[in-house]
Amino acid sequence: MQEILDRLEEWRDYQAGEWVARCPAHDDGKPSLWINLKTSGMVGLACRAGCRFEDIVAALDLLPRHLFNVDAEGLVAVAEARPAPLSPFLTASLRVWLDSLPAGEAEAGEAVAYAQKRFGLSAAEQDRLGLRWWPGPQPCPEWVPGSFVRYPRLVVPMADFAGVARGAQGRDLTGRCPGRWISLANPEGFEWQRFGVFPGPDPGAPWVVAEGLSDPLAVVADGYNAVGVRGAALLNNDPATLDTLASALAGRDVRVCGDNDRAGREFTRTILAALHQRAVRARQLTLPAGFTDYAVWRETR
C-alpha cells in the first residue's frame, strides 16, 4: 500500500484506512482524490472532480490488477461491510467528549479569535454552534486519531437536523499539520455522519449546501443556514444520506455552492442532481471569478 501512496502527490491521512491526495489525472488545485484500503486488500480510488477510474490508474502508471490483494504493510484497513449508523453509546460518548473541551473566549481564546477572523463568526454565534478548542496532546477517546491529537484545533461538531452531534472535525490552528481539517476515526463497525447541519440565526433564511466545514461556517456568519458535506464522492454510493438531506431540505429555499474549481463544480452538479431526483428544488450559487471558495470570498469582502 505504501508504494501506491508514494506515487501520489501531497497524500495525507484522512482517517483510519482512508487518505486524500492530489489527483494525478487532472491539474488538481488541492487534494481531491480519495483512497481507501479494504480488509480484503482492495484499494478504492475516487476523484471528486469526476476523473475516470481508468485515467487515475493510468496516471499512476499502474494496472487495475495492482489494486487487488494489496499488502496493508502495517496500515489500518477499513471493513468491507457498510458501517452501521452510530449507536446511542457512541453518540453519548461524542457529546461527553465535546462538552469536556474548552469553549468561549476565556478558555479557548485562540480558537475563538481564529473563527472570528476566518469565518466572521462572533463569539456568541460560535457558542450557539457548539464550537470547541482542542489545546493539543492529551488523553482522548480511541476514535480521535493521532493526526488530530498532535496540534491545537478548532473543533466543529457535525450535527444532524435535530441538533444532535453525530461527528466532528478539527481545524489545525498552527499551520504545521499536513491536514488542515481532520475527521474523527470511524469506530469499528460504525461510521460518523457524513454531513453537518449549521442553522443560522433565521430559520426562514435560505439553506446553502457547501463542501467541507469552512464554507458552511462562513455562510452562517452571513446570516444563512448551511449544510456541510464531506465530499460528493462519499455520497455517490450512499442513497440513505442523500434521502435524509432531501427529506430535511424539501420545501426550503436551497442553494448549492461548491468550490470554484473542477472538483467543486463536480460537487455542485452531483448534489444538485441528487436533490432534483428527490423532488427538492435547488439552485446553484456561483462564486465570483477569482475566488476559490465561499469562506475566502467572505473574508475578502
Buried (B, 14 or more C-beta within 10 A) or exposed (E): BEEBBEEBEEBBBBBBBBBBBBBBBBEBBBBBBBBBBBEEBBBBBBBBBBBEBEBBBBBBEBEEEBBEEBEBEEBBBBBEEEBEEBEEEBBEBBBEBBEEBBBBEEEBEBBBBBBBEBBBBEBEBBBBBBBBBBBEEEEBEEBBBEBBBBBBBBBBBBBBBEEBBBBBBBBBBEEEBEBBBBBBBBBEEBBBBBBBBBBBEEEEBBBBBBBBBBBBBBBBBBEBBBBBBBBBBBBEEBEEBBEBBBEBBEEBBBBBBBBBBBBBBBBBBBBBBBBEEBEBEBEEBEBEEEBBBBBBBBBEE
